[in-house]
Amino acid sequence: MSLKVIVAAAIVTDGRVLAAERSAPSEVAGRWEFPGGKVEPGETDEAALVRECREELGVRVSVGPRIGADVPLARGKAVLRVFQVTLLEGTEPRALEHAALRWLGPDELDSVPWLPADAPIVAELPALLAERAS
Ligand SMILES: Nc1nc2c([nH]c(=O)n2[C@H]2C[C@H](O)[C@@H](COP(=O)(O)OP(=O)(O)OP(=O)(O)O)O2)c(=O)[nH]1
């Protein structure tokens, strides 16, 4: 079986990153993540991220460089791959599939219970947010 890739978006605006609270399934409801999902067969990582941001948040985005390395998920059957993403057109993300959305500054990153796999990516964010603050 081929390795499943889950792409996820660290959307950064004015030195803050968008965190999203999962509403389902019940094992992970209430945990926070970066919006995203599975890359479909024949789809590029970038196209999957653009699609997921449209479906989950109703926004158009531009996909930038990756953050960190692939994080193994599901006992090695999948990986989490996070990209820096910026919003186009200044539209505001809406929680179309999530329970809640929150913009977190560098000192607020520990204020939500992230999915465990996100820890190494979250650890990269303070430096990145400082760099992108305006
Ligand atoms: N989107 C996203 N998924 C994450 C993160 N961290 C993490 O462990 N995951 C896991 C949770 C899920 O097992 C998997 C993503 O599944 P999903 O349910 O969001 O993907 P999807 O929308 O394509 O799923 P589906 O409903 O089409 O089956 O990756 C993260 O930061 N963002």
The ligand as an SDF file (V2000), in Angstrom:
LIG
                    3D

 32 34  0  0  0  0  0  0  0  0999 V2000
   -5.6450   18.2530    8.4540 N   0  0  0  0  0  0  0  0  0  0  0  0
   -4.8330   17.8380    9.4060 C   0  0  0  0  0  0  0  0  0  0  0  0
   -4.7940   16.5310    9.7730 N   0  0  0  0  0  0  0  0  0  0  0  0
   -3.9520   16.1920   10.7640 C   0  0  0  0  0  0  0  0  0  0  0  0
   -3.1220   17.1400   11.4200 C   0  0  0  0  0  0  0  0  0  0  0  0
   -2.3960   16.4970   12.3660 N   0  0  0  0  0  0  0  0  0  0  0  0
   -2.7500   15.1770   12.3240 C   0  0  0  0  0  0  0  0  0  0  0  0
   -2.3460   14.2770   13.0500 O   0  0  0  0  0  0  0  0  0  0  0  0
   -3.7060   15.0000   11.3370 N   0  0  0  0  0  0  0  0  0  0  0  0
   -4.3370   13.7120   11.0210 C   0  0  0  0  0  0  0  0  0  0  0  0
   -5.7620   13.6030   11.4960 C   0  0  0  0  0  0  0  0  0  0  0  0
   -6.3740   12.6590   10.4940 C   0  0  0  0  0  0  0  0  0  0  0  0
   -6.0770   11.3310   10.8910 O   0  0  0  0  0  0  0  0  0  0  0  0
   -5.6120   12.9390    9.2280 C   0  0  0  0  0  0  0  0  0  0  0  0
   -6.3300   13.9100    8.3080 C   0  0  0  0  0  0  0  0  0  0  0  0
   -7.5820   13.4640    8.0880 O   0  0  0  0  0  0  0  0  0  0  0  0
   -8.7630   14.4190    7.5910 P   0  0  0  0  0  0  0  0  0  0  0  0
  -10.0240   13.8060    8.0640 O   0  0  0  0  0  0  0  0  0  0  0  0
   -8.4880   15.8550    7.9440 O   0  0  0  0  0  0  0  0  0  0  0  0
   -8.5590   14.2740    6.0270 O   0  0  0  0  0  0  0  0  0  0  0  0
   -9.6510   14.3540    4.8870 P   0  0  0  0  0  0  0  0  0  0  0  0
  -10.4480   15.6100    5.1070 O   0  0  0  0  0  0  0  0  0  0  0  0
   -8.9540   14.1680    3.5870 O   0  0  0  0  0  0  0  0  0  0  0  0
  -10.4940   13.0750    5.2670 O   0  0  0  0  0  0  0  0  0  0  0  0
  -11.8180   12.4880    4.6690 P   0  0  0  0  0  0  0  0  0  0  0  0
  -12.8760   13.1300    5.5000 O   0  0  0  0  0  0  0  0  0  0  0  0
  -11.8250   12.8460    3.2310 O   0  0  0  0  0  0  0  0  0  0  0  0
  -11.6510   11.0060    4.9610 O   0  0  0  0  0  0  0  0  0  0  0  0
   -4.3710   13.5120    9.6290 O   0  0  0  0  0  0  0  0  0  0  0  0
   -3.1710   18.4950   11.0280 C   0  0  0  0  0  0  0  0  0  0  0  0
   -2.4950   19.3980   11.5490 O   0  0  0  0  0  0  0  0  0  0  0  0
   -4.0420   18.8030   10.0180 N   0  0  0  0  0  0  0  0  0  0  0  0
  1  2  1  0
  2  3  2  0
  2 32  1  0
  3  4  1  0
  4  5  2  0
  4  9  1  0
  5  6  1  0
  5 30  1  0
  6  7  1  0
  7  8  2  0
  7  9  1  0
  9 10  1  0
 10 11  1  0
 10 29  1  0
 11 12  1  0
 12 13  1  0
 12 14  1  0
 14 15  1  0
 14 29  1  0
 15 16  1  0
 16 17  1  0
 17 18  2  0
 17 19  1  0
 17 20  1  0
 20 21  1  0
 21 22  2  0
 21 23  1  0
 21 24  1  0
 24 25  1  0
 25 26  2  0
 25 27  1  0
 25 28  1  0
 30 31  2  0
 30 32  1  0
M  END
$$$$
